[in-house]
């Protein structure tokens, strides 16, 4: 069935006007000069704000009800740990002794603005460089666990999203049974194992050692600056909003693209850099396609759950149609085949 969004004014973000953003910043002693630019973000609302002294900051207003205050503060603490270890991550500023601030029914944070462009992932030196920093992120992440944030697992990213979509009758009847059957087969494969990768037997998602992850490490969340005359530059990591516990390979696989040969070479470059600082459990390579499958299922549920936010129908007009769900069935069948192939070898 087609999803009908609520009226735009019904959503909480409808009250987040430019004046409300500037008032929130003023509440923590930061005064904008009126220049305000919305940055690309669907889950939250994020703005680049120019202050009266010309400095630019980034104000992030968290989606109400998504994370608890304790979960957001764990994200901030992780960012602080990374920066203390001189890992180039961008974390929130401490203002009035806090990193998280309430205003007008929202929780918000303010971070320094950092420029940059997406990294050139066809350059193996760039991939190796990113691999070194991912290893450093994971070394910090392994030092202690999250206690409040959710984990990346089959239940959270597979079973629950599937059950929610079916319970809310969001899949058109002409494709519902095909999607349900494909989803069930895919999840059964993930629940069993990701393949016989060791002499000791199968290795699945449940067997990996979890650690604090970036969690959503796609190219758009890595900003690259060219080296200056003092050797400063390279990658810096932004947006820890999806940080959670999970296997290390989660922060690597979204940086791979192209055919199998290309992905193998890219993975090799990432791991060449990674293993200069931290060992990597090669058994986790068998989790790449299961993790890709879970992201596929979770993504559909994420879109459906956010449909009352007016920005979603505007940016995802194709979502919810029979053609969309037929495409999802096709992709699930492709993933079922991929999960039964030999894993990539880095």
C-alpha positions in Angstrom: 0.0 0.0 0.0 1.1 3.6 -0.5 2.2 5.5 2.6 0.5 8.8 3.2 2.6 11.3 5.2 1.0 13.5 7.8 0.7 17.2 7.2 4.1 18.9 7.3 3.2 21.0 10.3 2.5 17.9 12.4 6.2 16.9 12.6 8.4 18.2 15.4 11.1 19.5 13.1 8.5 21.9 11.6 9.1 24.1 14.6 12.8 24.3 14.0 12.9 27.6 12.2 16.0 29.6 11.5 15.1 31.9 14.4 14.8 28.8 16.7 18.2 27.6 15.6 19.8 31.0 16.3 18.0 31.2 19.7 19.3 27.8 20.6 22.9 28.9 19.8 22.4 32.1 21.8 21.3 30.0 24.8 24.9 28.7 25.0 26.6 32.0 24.3 27.1 31.7 20.5 25.6 34.4 18.4 25.0 33.9 14.7 25.3 36.7 12.2 22.2 35.5 10.3 24.0 33.2 7.8 22.6 29.8 8.2 22.9 26.8 5.8 21.2 23.5 6.2 23.6 20.5 5.7 22.7 17.2 4.2 21.1 15.1 7.0 17.9 13.1 7.0 17.9 11.6 10.5 18.6 14.9 12.3 18.7 18.5 11.4 22.2 19.9 10.9 23.1 23.5 10.1 26.3 25.4 9.3 26.1 28.7 11.2 28.4 31.7 10.8 29.0 33.5 14.1 29.4 37.2 14.6 33.2 36.9 14.7 33.2 35.1 11.4 33.9 31.6 12.9 31.7 28.8 11.5 30.2 26.1 13.6 27.9 23.1 13.0 24.7 22.9 15.1 23.1 19.4 15.2 19.5 19.0 16.5 18.8 15.4 17.3 15.6 13.7 16.1 13.2 13.6 19.1 12.7 10.1 20.5 15.5 8.4 18.5 18.3 8.3 21.1 18.1 8.8 24.9 20.2 11.5 26.5 22.5 8.7 27.9 22.9 7.3 24.4 23.8 10.6 22.9 26.3 11.3 25.6 28.0 8.0 24.9 28.4 9.2 21.3 30.0 12.4 22.6 32.2 10.5 25.0 33.4 8.2 22.2 34.3 11.3 20.1 36.2 12.8 23.0 38.1 9.5 23.4 39.0 9.6 19.8 40.2 13.2 19.8 42.2 12.5 23.0 44.0 9.8 21.1 44.7 12.2 18.3 42.4 10.4 15.9 41.0 13.0 13.4 37.3 12.8 14.4 35.1 15.9 14.8 33.3 15.9 18.2 31.1 18.5 19.9 32.3 21.5 21.8 32.0 21.7 25.5 29.9 24.8 26.2 28.8 25.7 29.8 30.3 22.5 30.9 28.2 20.3 28.6 28.2 18.9 25.1 24.4 18.3 24.9 22.0 21.1 25.4 18.2 21.4 25.6 16.2 24.0 23.8 12.6 24.3 22.5 11.9 20.6 22.9 15.1 19.5 21.2 18.5 18.3 22.3 21.4 19.8 20.3 25.2 19.9 20.1 27.6 22.3 18.5 30.8 21.2 16.7 33.6 23.1 15.0 33.1 23.3 11.2 35.6 21.3 9.2 35.8 21.5 5.4 36.8 18.8 3.0 35.7 16.6 0.2 34.9 12.9 -0.2 38.1 10.8 -0.5 39.2 9.4 -3.8 38.6 5.7 -3.1 40.1 4.6 -6.4 43.5 5.7 -5.0 45.0 2.8 -3.0 47.2 5.2 -1.0 44.1 7.0 0.2 42.5 3.7 1.1 45.6 2.6 3.0 45.6 5.9 4.9 41.9 5.5 5.8 42.7 2.0 6.9 45.3 3.2 9.4 42.9 5.6 10.9 40.1 3.0 11.1 42.5 0.8 13.1 43.2 3.7 15.4 39.4 4.3 15.9 38.9 0.6 16.7 41.8 0.6 19.1 40.0 3.3 21.0 36.7 1.6 20.5 37.9 -1.7 22.0 39.1 0.0 25.2 35.6 -0.1 26.7 32.1 -1.0 25.5 29.0 1.1 25.0 26.5 0.4 27.8 23.5 2.4 26.5 23.7 2.4 22.7 22.2 -0.5 20.7 24.3 -3.2 19.0 24.5 -4.1 15.4 23.0 -7.6 15.3 20.5 -9.8 13.6 17.7 -8.9 15.9 18.1 -5.1 15.7 18.9 -4.9 12.0 17.0 -7.8 10.5 14.3 -9.6 12.4 12.8 -6.6 14.1 12.6 -4.4 10.9 11.1 -7.2 8.9 8.5 -7.9 11.6 7.6 -4.2 11.9 7.2 -3.8 8.1 4.9 -6.8 7.9 2.9 -5.9 11.0 2.2 -2.5 9.6 1.1 -3.8 6.1 3.5 -1.4 4.4 4.4 -3.8 1.6 1.9 -4.0 -1.4 0.0 -7.3 -1.5 1.2 -8.2 -5.0 4.8 -8.4 -3.7 4.4 -9.0 0.0 4.7 -12.8 0.0 7.8 -12.7 -2.4 9.5 -10.1 -0.1 8.7 -12.0 3.0 10.0 -15.3 1.6 13.2 -13.7 0.3 13.7 -11.9 3.6 13.2 -15.1 5.6 15.6 -17.0 3.5 18.2 -14.2 3.8 17.8 -14.0 7.6 18.0 -17.7 8.0 21.4 -17.7 6.1 22.7 -15.0 8.4 21.4 -16.7 11.5 23.1 -20.0 10.5 26.5 -18.7 9.6 28.3 -16.7 7.0 30.1 -19.7 5.5 32.7 -22.3 6.5 35.7 -20.0 6.8 37.8 -21.9 9.3 38.8 -25.4 10.0 36.9 -25.1 13.2 33.7 -24.5 11.4 31.3 -21.7 10.5 31.9 -18.1 11.6 28.8 -15.9 11.8 27.9 -12.4 13.1 27.3 -13.8 16.6 30.9 -15.1 16.7 32.6 -11.7 16.0 34.2 -9.7 18.8 32.1 -6.5 19.2 33.7 -3.1 19.8 32.6 0.5 19.6 32.3 1.5 15.9 31.8 4.5 13.8 28.9 2.4 12.5 28.1 4.3 9.3 31.5 4.7 7.7 30.5 5.4 4.1 32.5 7.9 1.9 30.2 10.8 2.8 31.2 10.6 6.4 34.9 10.9 5.7 36.1 14.4 4.7 39.5 14.7 3.0 41.7 17.8 3.0 45.0 18.0 0.9 48.3 18.1 2.7 49.6 21.5 3.6 53.3 22.5 3.8 53.5 21.2 7.4 52.1 17.8 6.4 48.7 18.4 7.9 45.7 17.0 6.1 44.2 13.7 5.0 41.0 12.1 6.3 38.8 13.2 9.2 35.7 11.4 10.3 32.4 13.0 11.0 28.9 12.0 12.1 29.1 9.4 14.9 25.3 9.4 15.1 25.2 5.7 14.3 28.0 4.6 16.6 27.3 1.3 18.2 28.8 -2.0 19.2 29.6 -4.4 16.3 32.3 -6.2 14.3 35.3 -4.2 13.0 34.4 -5.1 9.4 31.3 -3.0 9.6 33.5 0.1 9.3 35.3 -1.2 6.2 32.8 -2.8 3.9 30.9 0.4 2.9 34.2 1.7 1.4 34.2 -1.1 -1.2 32.6 -0.8 -4.6 32.7 -2.2 -8.1 33.1 -5.8 -9.2 34.7 -8.5 -7.1 38.2 -7.9 -8.4 38.0 -4.1 -7.7 36.6 -4.8 -4.2 39.3 -7.3 -3.5 42.0 -4.7 -4.4 40.3 -2.0 -2.4 40.0 -4.3 0.7 43.6 -5.2 0.4 44.7 -1.6 0.5 42.4 -0.9 3.5 43.8 -3.8 5.4 47.4 -3.0 4.5 46.9 0.3 6.3 44.7 -1.2 9.1 47.2 -3.9 10.1 50.0 -1.4 10.5 48.2 -0.4 13.7 45.9 -3.2 14.7 45.4 -6.9 13.9 42.3 -7.8 11.9 40.4 -11.0 12.3 40.2 -12.2 8.6 37.2 -14.4 9.5 35.1 -11.2 9.7 35.4 -10.9 5.9 32.7 -13.5 5.7 30.4 -11.0 7.3 30.5 -8.4 4.5 27.5 -9.7 2.6 25.4 -10.5 5.7 26.0 -7.0 6.9 25.1 -5.6 3.5 21.9 -7.7 3.6 20.9 -6.4 7.0 21.5 -2.8 5.9 19.2 -3.4 3.0 16.3 -4.7 5.2 16.9 -2.0 7.9 16.9 0.8 5.3 13.4 0.0 4.1 12.1 0.0 7.6 14.0 3.3 8.3 12.4 5.0 5.4 8.9 3.8 6.4 9.3 4.9 10.0 10.4 8.3 9.0 7.7 8.9 6.4 5.8 11.4 8.6 8.9 13.7 8.4 8.1 15.9 5.3 11.7 15.8 4.1 11.4 12.0 3.4 8.5 12.1 0.8 10.3 15.0 -0.9 13.7 13.1 -1.2 12.5 9.5 -1.6 9.3 9.9 -3.8 9.9 6.4 -5.2 9.6 4.6 -1.8 6.6 2.4 -1.1 5.5 1.6 -4.6 5.2 -2.0 -5.9 8.2 -1.3 -8.2 10.3 -0.3 -5.1 9.4 -3.5 -3.3 10.0 -5.7 -6.4 13.4 -4.1 -6.6 14.0 -5.0 -3.0 13.1 -8.6 -3.7 15.5 -8.7 -6.6 18.3 -7.3 -4.4 17.5 -9.8 -1.6 17.9 -12.7 -4.1 21.2 -11.2 -5.2 22.3 -11.0 -1.6 21.2 -14.6 -1.0 23.5 -15.7 -3.8 26.3 -13.4 -2.6 26.1 -14.8 0.9 26.7 -18.3 -0.5 29.8 -17.4 -2.4 33.3 -17.5 -1.1 34.1 -14.4 1.0 36.4 -11.7 -0.3 40.1 -12.2 0.5 42.0 -9.1 1.5 
